[in-house]
Amino acid sequence: LNLDSIQSDYIKKHIDKIYNYDTWGAKYNYLVVYANTKDFAQFCTKYQEFLRKFKFPIKVKNAVVERDIENCSEIRLYDSELERNGSTTIITHIVVNIECD
């Protein structure tokens, strides 16, 4: 995804695609978000808020778990832990700042 703001319908479309294509129920899925915005921190805060409110297509165990990345100021990782047929699956959201000054 290439975003300059939180575009809920566009993000939803891509999350839904992941779960429509993943017919095997893979433990890990990934969504890369290229943030083309002047205020990366604010974008990330709004992205986390979006994930907390989002209606995932399967049961949510934990909508947002931020993972710490050392020595990397322009990337954020967020895991959404979901339950699919009794198994935990994780979609990792990789948010990359492409508007670096």
ABEGO torsion letter per residue (X at the ends): XBBABBBAAAAAAAAAAAAAABAAGBABBBBBBBBBBABAAAAAAAAAAAAAABBBABBBABABBBBBBBGBAABBBBBBBBBBGGBBBBBBBBBBBABBX
